[in-house]
């Protein structure tokens, strides 16, 4: 194990662990740290660099999550083989985190009003009404209001590493509408086969099937979709959620991401990246978007504001590759904008004033504390009944009913609803797996978490 030479600056605006993470990542990518090379221990590197063990631990944890290094029990941390090579270098029903509101039970669940600063939203909305009321007398641009597209372009570059000009961004009402736009574009490109994750998000699968696409189901492993099972020698598309796969929570490591990009480049295919709750990661940094690695412009990137604002604001967006954006601009006159113009202008102002970024920081802090308390409460009051999974990001956790327990996920969801807790059987979203539920812990005020989980445990008994 050779010594690692790094220059860290405590006067930098970035945290020390972020500087360490980025420096180690670059050395792994450029081969300075070879594949399978053992990294120094947490304490050893901390002593060598004169920094805290916590900073090294945070950097290593982020590198493990993104697939740059691997932790081997009792042996330490080792670099993984990651090829930086770019692509082509070789020869709405049910919902996810905040994606839909339960209209048939609206108002029956307990909600936490501290999750969003409605006073600042109201301030921006009032400014739109007073200063821009004339624009509200005309229909919205089918592609989305220019001000909002400009703010989205700045946001995805700043937080997700995605370069995008406003003319490649499309605004719409929800991820499912974005998917319908992409379906029309794919048809124009002559693509008729779409691969999807299995298990995966059922509404998207149903939309693509109803649009006439042949559906190819690809199993999801612990590190994401099995790229080796994607079709070769044919132009097709694949729909993936690499930063937080639903419902497994799998994070696709960087090596698998480059493999997927090479597959797209080799076959002239399209990757549809659904990055639905990327900002809400509570341990380490948000995992970079697959699109940020896309040098061949083969990734259509989808994002949503439902998780970071409030579900009633159905504003989503997509960043299209140049070829797909050109096709969209040709056909957009055939469609009306389904997203409220006043809400688009309000969101653009909300972002421009910095309120959106403040809200994300507050959400991360609040939800990380809620998540920790939820996991602790489930382990105390639902012990031997469920196992809690997918506990690193998003607005929900997965509760898996332990073998031998009577009843189904639907039974538990019904008991939860009777006391105001929002749980959905995963079978309603994926079409399979009756032994697990999605629990939207973020909706519950933090002071009620212990009480309500205990109450659920007593109901179950």
C-alpha positions in Angstrom: 0.0 0.0 0.0 1.7 3.2 -1.2 1.2 6.5 0.5 -1.5 8.8 -0.8 -0.4 12.4 -1.5 -3.2 14.9 -1.4 -3.5 18.7 -1.0 -6.4 19.7 1.1 -7.2 23.3 2.0 -9.4 24.2 5.0 -9.9 27.6 3.5 -11.8 26.1 0.6 -15.6 26.6 0.5 -16.0 22.8 0.2 -15.9 20.6 3.3 -12.7 18.7 3.9 -14.4 15.4 3.3 -15.7 16.7 -0.1 -12.2 17.7 -1.1 -10.9 14.3 0.0 -13.7 12.4 -1.9 -13.0 14.3 -5.1 -9.3 13.9 -4.9 -9.5 10.1 -4.3 -12.1 9.8 -7.0 -9.8 11.5 -9.6 -6.8 9.3 -8.6 -8.9 6.2 -9.0 -10.2 7.4 -12.4 -6.7 8.3 -13.7 -5.1 5.1 -12.4 -2.9 6.8 -9.8 -4.7 4.4 -7.4 -4.8 1.1 -9.2 -7.7 -1.3 -9.2 -7.8 -3.6 -6.1 -5.2 -1.4 -4.4 -5.8 -1.2 -0.7 -6.5 2.3 0.7 -5.1 3.5 4.0 -7.2 2.9 7.1 -9.5 5.6 8.3 -7.3 6.5 11.2 -4.1 6.0 9.2 -5.2 8.4 6.4 -6.6 10.9 9.0 -3.2 11.0 10.8 -1.3 11.3 7.5 -3.4 14.2 6.3 -3.9 15.9 9.7 -7.7 15.7 9.4 -10.4 14.1 11.4 -11.3 10.4 11.2 -14.9 11.5 10.6 -13.9 13.4 7.4 -12.1 10.3 6.1 -15.1 8.1 7.0 -17.5 10.4 5.2 -15.3 10.5 2.1 -14.9 6.7 2.0 -18.6 6.2 2.6 -19.5 8.4 -0.5 -16.9 6.5 -2.6 -18.4 3.2 -1.6 -21.9 4.4 -2.4 -20.9 5.6 -5.9 -18.9 2.4 -6.6 -15.3 3.8 -6.6 -14.1 1.7 -3.7 -15.4 -1.4 -1.9 -15.3 -2.3 1.8 -14.1 -5.8 2.6 -14.9 -6.8 6.2 -11.8 -7.3 8.4 -9.6 -6.3 5.5 -10.2 -2.6 4.7 -11.1 -0.5 1.7 -10.0 -1.3 -1.8 -10.2 0.6 -5.1 -12.5 -0.8 -7.8 -11.8 -1.0 -11.5 -13.5 2.1 -13.1 -13.0 3.0 -16.7 -13.6 6.7 -17.4 -14.1 5.9 -21.1 -17.1 7.7 -22.7 -20.0 6.0 -24.4 -19.3 4.7 -27.9 -15.6 4.4 -27.2 -15.7 0.7 -28.0 -16.4 -1.2 -31.5 -50.1 8.6 -12.7 -51.9 5.6 -10.6 -49.7 4.8 -7.6 -46.7 6.8 -6.6 -43.2 7.1 -5.5 -41.9 9.6 -2.9 -44.4 12.4 -3.2 -45.2 11.6 -6.8 -49.0 11.5 -6.5 -51.5 12.6 -3.9 -54.1 10.1 -2.7 -57.2 11.9 -4.0 -59.6 9.2 -2.6 -58.2 9.6 0.9 -57.1 13.3 0.8 -57.0 14.7 4.3 -57.0 11.4 6.1 -53.3 11.2 6.7 -51.3 13.2 9.2 -49.2 15.9 7.6 -46.3 18.0 8.8 -46.7 21.7 7.9 -43.1 22.4 8.8 -42.0 20.5 5.6 -42.4 23.6 3.4 -42.3 27.4 3.9 -45.6 28.4 2.5 -45.1 32.0 3.5 -42.2 32.4 1.1 -44.2 30.6 -1.6 -47.2 32.9 -1.1 -44.8 35.9 -1.3 -43.6 34.8 -4.7 -47.1 34.0 -5.9 -48.4 37.4 -4.8 -45.5 39.0 -6.7 -46.5 37.1 -9.9 -50.1 38.3 -9.5 -49.1 41.9 -8.9 -46.2 42.3 -11.3 -46.9 39.8 -14.1 -50.7 39.5 -14.2 -50.7 40.4 -17.9 -48.8 37.2 -18.8 -51.5 35.1 -17.0 -54.0 36.2 -19.7 -52.2 34.0 -22.2 -51.5 30.3 -22.4 -48.2 28.9 -21.3 -45.5 27.9 -23.7 -45.9 24.1 -24.4 -42.2 23.7 -23.5 -42.5 25.6 -20.3 -42.0 29.2 -19.2 -38.5 30.6 -20.2 -37.7 31.9 -16.7 -38.3 28.5 -15.2 -36.3 26.7 -17.8 -33.4 29.0 -17.1 -33.6 28.3 -13.4 -33.8 24.6 -14.0 -30.7 24.8 -16.2 -28.8 26.5 -13.5 -30.1 24.1 -10.8 -29.2 20.8 -12.6 -25.8 22.1 -13.4 -25.1 23.3 -9.8 -26.5 20.3 -8.0 -26.5 17.4 -10.4 -23.6 18.2 -12.7 -25.8 18.2 -15.8 -25.0 20.7 -18.5 -28.3 21.9 -20.1 -29.3 24.9 -22.1 -32.9 26.1 -21.6 -33.9 25.1 -25.2 -33.2 21.5 -24.3 -35.4 21.6 -21.2 -39.1 20.7 -21.2 -41.5 21.5 -18.3 -44.6 19.4 -17.6 -47.1 18.2 -15.0 -45.5 15.2 -13.5 -43.1 12.4 -14.5 -45.8 10.5 -16.3 -46.4 13.4 -18.7 -42.7 13.6 -19.3 -42.7 9.9 -20.1 -45.5 10.4 -22.6 -43.5 13.1 -24.4 -40.5 10.8 -24.6 -42.6 8.0 -25.9 -43.7 10.2 -28.9 -40.1 11.2 -29.5 -38.9 7.6 -29.4 -41.5 6.6 -32.0 -40.3 9.5 -34.2 -36.8 8.0 -33.9 -38.0 4.6 -35.0 -37.5 3.0 -31.6 -40.1 0.4 -30.6 -38.3 -1.6 -27.8 -37.9 -0.2 -24.3 -36.2 -2.1 -21.5 -37.4 -1.4 -17.9 -36.2 -2.3 -14.4 -37.7 -5.4 -12.8 -39.1 -4.7 -10.2 -39.8 -1.1 -11.3 -42.4 1.7 -11.4 -45.6 0.1 -12.7 -47.3 3.3 -14.1 -44.3 4.1 -16.4 -44.3 0.5 -17.6 -48.1 0.6 -18.3 -47.8 3.9 -20.2 -45.0 2.6 -22.5 -46.9 -0.6 -23.1 -50.1 1.3 -23.9 -48.1 3.5 -26.3 -47.3 0.4 -28.3 -43.7 -0.3 -27.2 -42.4 -3.8 -26.8 -41.4 -4.1 -23.1 -38.2 -5.9 -22.1 -38.0 -6.5 -18.3 -34.4 -6.5 -17.0 -33.7 -7.7 -13.4 -32.3 -5.3 -10.9 -29.3 -6.4 -8.8 -27.9 -4.9 -5.7 -26.0 -2.4 -7.9 -28.8 -1.6 -10.4 -30.0 -3.0 -13.7 -28.2 -5.9 -15.3 -26.6 -4.2 -18.2 -25.4 -7.5 -19.7 -29.1 -8.4 -20.4 -29.9 -5.3 -22.5 -30.4 -5.9 -26.2 -27.5 -5.5 -28.5 -27.2 -4.6 -32.2 -30.5 -2.9 -32.2 -31.5 0.7 -31.4 -33.7 0.7 -28.3 -34.2 2.6 -25.0 -33.9 1.7 -21.3 -35.7 3.4 -18.4 -33.6 3.5 -15.2 -33.4 5.1 -11.8 -29.6 4.8 -11.0 -29.4 7.1 -8.0 -32.2 5.5 -6.0 -33.9 2.6 -7.7 -37.5 2.2 -6.9 -38.5 0.1 -4.9 -35.1 -1.6 -4.1 -33.1 1.6 -3.2 -30.2 0.2 -5.3 -27.6 2.8 -6.2 -25.8 2.1 -9.6 -22.0 2.3 -9.1 -19.9 4.4 -11.4 -18.5 1.4 -13.2 -21.9 0.1 -14.1 -22.9 3.6 -15.2 -20.1 3.8 -17.7 -21.0 0.3 -18.9 -24.6 1.5 -19.5 -23.3 4.6 -21.4 -21.1 2.4 -23.6 -24.1 0.1 -24.3 -26.1 3.2 -25.5 -23.3 4.5 -27.6 -22.5 1.1 -29.3 -26.2 0.6 -30.2 -27.3 4.2 -30.9 -29.8 3.7 -28.0 -31.3 6.1 -25.5 -31.1 6.0 -21.7 -34.0 7.5 -19.8 -32.7 8.5 -16.4 -35.4 9.1 -13.8 -33.8 11.1 -11.0 -36.9 11.6 -9.0 -35.6 12.4 -5.5 -31.8 12.8 -6.0 -31.4 15.8 -3.7 -32.9 14.1 -0.7 -29.9 12.0 0.4 -29.1 12.1 4.1 -25.7 10.5 4.3 -22.8 12.1 2.4 -23.2 13.9 -0.9 -26.0 13.3 -3.4 -24.9 10.7 -5.9 -24.0 12.4 -9.2 -26.5 12.0 -12.0 -25.8 9.5 -14.8 -26.4 12.4 -17.2 -23.3 14.1 -15.8 -21.1 11.4 -17.3 -22.9 11.5 -20.6 -20.3 12.6 -23.2 -22.2 11.1 -26.2 -25.5 12.9 -25.5 -27.5 9.7 -25.2 -29.3 10.3 -21.8 -32.7 11.9 -21.5 -32.8 13.2 -17.9 -36.1 13.4 -15.9 -36.5 15.3 -12.6 -39.4 16.4 -10.4 -40.1 19.1 -7.9 -42.9 17.1 -6.1 -40.5 15.7 -3.5 -38.8 19.0 -2.7 -41.8 21.3 -2.8 -45.2 19.8 -2.0 -47.1 17.1 -4.0 -49.9 19.4 -5.1 -47.4 21.3 -7.3 -47.1 18.9 -10.2 -44.1 20.3 -11.9 -41.5 18.0 -13.5 -38.9 18.6 -16.1 -36.6 16.8 -18.5 -33.3 17.6 -20.2 -33.2 16.1 -23.7 -30.3 15.2 -25.9 -29.9 17.5 -28.8 -31.5 15.1 -31.3 -34.5 14.4 -29.1 -34.9 18.1 -28.3 -35.0 19.0 -32.0 -37.8 16.4 -32.5 -39.7 17.8 -29.5 -39.6 21.3 -30.9 -41.0 20.1 -34.2 -44.1 18.5 -32.5 -44.6 20.6 -29.4 -47.2 22.8 -31.2 -49.5 19.8 -31.2 -49.8 19.8 -27.4 -50.9 22.2 -24.7 -49.0 22.9 -21.5 -50.7 21.1 -18.7 -48.6 22.8 -16.0 -50.1 25.9 -14.4 -48.4 29.0 -15.8 -48.8 30.9 -12.5 -47.1 28.0 -10.6 -44.3 27.9 -13.1 -43.6 31.6 -12.7 -43.9 31.3 -8.9 -41.4 28.5 -8.9 -39.0 30.4 -11.1 -39.1 33.3 -8.7 -38.9 31.0 -5.7 -35.7 29.6 -7.1 -34.3 32.9 -8.3 -34.6 34.3 -4.7 -32.8 31.3 -3.3 -35.8 30.0 -1.3 -35.8 26.7 -3.1 -32.2 25.9 -2.1 -32.9 27.0 1.5 -35.9 24.6 1.5 -33.8 21.7 0.3 -31.2 22.2 3.1 -34.0 22.4 5.7 -35.6 19.2 4.3 -32.4 17.3 4.4 -31.8 18.3 8.0 -35.4 17.6 9.1 -35.9 14.3 7.2 -32.5 12.9 8.4 -33.7 13.3 12.0 -37.1 11.9 11.1 -35.5 8.9 9.3 -33.3 8.2 12.3 -36.2 8.3 14.7 -38.4 6.2 12.4 -35.9 3.4 12.1 -35.4 3.4 15.9 -39.2 3.4 16.5 -39.8 0.6 14.0 -37.0 -1.5 15.6 -38.5 -1.0 19.0 -42.3 -1.2 18.4 -42.5 -3.5 15.4 -39.6 -5.8 16.3 -39.8 -9.3 14.8 -42.7 -8.1 12.6 -41.0 -6.0 9.9 -37.6 -5.2 8.6 -36.9 -1.6 7.6 -35.0 -1.1 4.3 -33.9 1.7 1.9 -32.9 4.1 4.7 -30.5 6.5 3.0 -32.5 8.8 0.9 -35.9 9.9 -0.3 -39.1 10.6 1.6 -40.0 7.0 2.4 -38.6 3.7 3.7 -39.5 0.1 2.8 -41.1 -2.0 5.5 -40.7 -5.7 4.7 -43.0 -8.1 6.6 -41.0 -10.8 8.2 -41.7 -14.5 7.2 -44.3 -16.2 9.3 -46.2 -13.0 10.1 -49.9 -13.4 9.4 -51.5 -10.9 7.1 -50.4 -9.0 4.0 -48.9 -5.6 3.3 -52.4 -4.5 2.4 -53.6 -5.4 5.9 -50.9 -3.4 7.5 -51.5 -0.4 5.2 -55.1 -0.5 6.2 -54.2 -0.5 9.9 -51.8 2.3 9.4 -54.3 4.4 7.5 -56.8 4.1 10.4 -54.3 6.1 12.6 -53.2 8.6 10.0 -50.0 6.9 8.7 -49.4 6.8 5.0 -48.3 3.4 3.7 -48.7 1.8 0.3 -48.3 -1.9 -0.5 -45.4 -2.0 -3.0 -47.5 -4.4 -5.0 -49.7 -1.5 -5.9 -46.7 0.3 -7.5 -44.7 -2.6 -9.0 -47.3 -5.2 -9.6 -45.5 -7.7 -7.4 -44.2 -8.4 -3.9 -47.1 -8.5 -1.4 -44.7 -8.7 1.6 -43.5 -5.1 1.6 -44.8 -1.5 2.0 -43.6 1.9 1.3 -44.0 4.1 4.4 -43.9 7.9 3.8 -42.3 8.8 7.2 -41.5 12.4 6.1 -45.2 13.4 6.3 -45.4 12.7 10.0 -44.3 15.5 12.5 -41.2 14.4 14.3 -42.8 14.6 17.7 -45.4 12.1 16.7 -43.2 9.4 15.3 -42.6 7.3 18.4 -46.3 7.6 19.5 -47.7 6.6 16.1 -45.4 3.7 15.4 -46.0 2.4 18.9 -49.8 2.7 18.2 -49.3 0.7 15.0 -47.5 -2.0 16.8 -50.3 -2.3 19.3 -52.9 -2.4 16.5 -51.0 -5.2 14.8 -50.8 -7.3 17.9 
